[in-house]
Amino acid sequence: MTIDIAELIASYEFGPQAGEDRPLFVAIAGGSGSGKTTIARSVVDLVGRDRVIYLQQDAYYRDQADLSLADRMKINYDHPDSIEMELMIEHLDALRAGETIERPVYDFATHTRTDSTYTLEPEPVVIVEGILLFVDPELRSRFDVRVYIDTEPDIRLIRRMRRDIVERGRTVESVIEQYTKTVRPMHYQFVEPSKRYADIIIPEGINAGAIGTVSSMIKHFLEK
């Protein structure tokens, strides 16, 4: 089926919470390695960094400073319980109310938060990216536009391996073990089923059309 992008953008009904001097909240979800981060950052660049807050759900992994490193490494980080949903919802509500937040800083090498936080001031648009954004009903309800990036499993695995080895200092063996034990099963238990809550499903991962569509929708909102 062919979709008229211009018509979609012009006719899209943003969530009831958006507008009237309140920010637009856009969620970009999808499996690990689906291209969420690349698409989200590209959209931020196109819309303008001076008008957008960019949040990653990964920053809200629970603080596990009370656990040993060995115990932290046993945690299933692809299960919804690994995310401090309550704090994330609290921060989104604060941004909606025009308040400043202190976003946690998570260290993937030590599997816990650092002592630092990152200060974020309110902006007209908030883009949030993560694998589990649509799983929790309370969190899901905070978003005005929900986008799901649908990418083939083999492509996602290759991207995840590159990212975790290069950016997070992981070994090939540890990445493969985590993928088979938690990433893949949790994807099919939680992530894949949650795409039914998406307003827009983008196939084939990263593509210029997807980036342009989401960017145009946000610009349309800002111009209203």
Long-range contacts (C-beta under 8 A, 24 or more apart in sequence): 5-209, 5-212, 5-213, 5-216, 8-213, 8-217, 9-213, 9-216, 9-217, 9-220, 10-220, 12-145, 12-217, 12-220, 14-144, 14-145, 14-221, 15-143, 15-144, 15-145, 17-96, 17-142, 17-144, 18-144, 18-221, 19-221, 19-224, 22-96, 23-53, 23-95, 23-96, 23-122, 23-123, 23-124, 23-125, 23-126, 24-124, 24-125, 24-126, 24-144, 24-145, 24-218, 24-221, 24-222, 25-92, 25-96, 25-126, 25-128, 25-142, 25-143, 25-144, 25-145, 26-125, 26-126, 26-127, 26-128, 26-143, 26-144, 26-145, 26-147, 26-214, 26-218, 27-128, 27-129, 27-130, 27-133, 27-134, 27-140, 27-143, 27-145, 27-146, 27-147, 28-127, 28-128, 28-129, 28-133, 28-147, 28-149, 28-214, 29-129, 29-130, 29-131, 29-132, 29-133, 29-134, 29-146, 29-147, 29-148, 29-149, 29-191, 29-194, 29-195, 29-198, 30-131, 30-148, 30-149, 30-150, 30-151, 30-191, 30-195, 31-131, 31-149, 31-151, 31-153, 31-156, 31-187, 31-191, 31-192, 32-78, 32-131, 32-156, 32-160, 32-183, 32-187, 33-151, 33-155, 33-156, 33-157, 33-158, 33-159, 33-160, 33-163, 34-149, 34-150, 34-151, 34-156, 34-159, 34-205, 35-149, 35-151, 35-159, 35-205, 35-206, 36-129, 36-130, 36-131, 36-149, 37-129, 38-206, 39-149, 39-202, 39-206, 39-210, 39-211, 39-214, 40-127, 40-129, 42-211, 42-215, 43-127, 43-211, 43-214, 43-215, 43-218, 44-127, 46-211, 46-212, 46-215, 47-125, 47-215, 47-218, 47-219, 47-222, 50-123, 51-123, 51-124, 51-125, 51-222, 52-123, 52-124, 52-125, 52-126, 52-127, 52-218, 53-95, 53-120, 53-121, 53-122, 53-123, 53-125, 53-126, 53-127, 54-127, 54-129, 55-91, 55-103, 55-120, 55-126, 55-127, 55-128, 55-129, 56-128, 56-129, 56-130, 57-83, 57-88, 57-128, 57-129, 57-130, 57-131, 57-132, 57-133, 58-106, 58-108, 58-130, 59-103, 59-104, 59-105, 59-106, 60-84, 60-85, 60-87, 60-88, 60-104, 60-106, 61-106, 61-111, 61-112, 61-113, 63-104, 63-112, 63-113, 64-111, 64-112, 64-113, 65-112, 65-113, 67-112, 69-110, 69-111, 72-110, 72-111, 72-112, 73-111, 75-111, 76-182, 76-186, 77-111, 77-178, 77-182, 78-131, 78-182, 78-183, 78-186, 78-187, 78-190, 78-191, 79-182, 79-186, 79-190, 80-132, 80-135, 80-136, 80-190, 83-130, 83-132, 85-136, 85-138, 85-139, 88-139, 89-138, 89-139, 89-142, 92-126, 92-128, 92-139, 92-142, 93-142, 95-120, 95-122, 95-126, 96-142, 98-122, 108-168, 108-169, 109-168, 109-169, 124-222, 125-218, 125-221, 125-222, 131-187, 131-191, 132-190, 132-191, 132-194, 133-194, 134-194, 134-195, 134-197, 134-198, 135-190, 135-191, 135-194, 140-197, 145-199, 145-200, 145-214, 145-217, 146-197, 146-198, 146-199, 146-200, 147-198, 147-199, 147-200, 147-201, 147-202, 147-214, 148-194, 148-195, 148-198, 148-200, 148-201, 148-202, 149-202, 149-205, 149-206, 149-210, 150-195, 150-201, 150-202, 150-203, 150-204, 150-205, 151-204, 151-205, 152-204, 152-205, 153-184, 153-187, 155-205
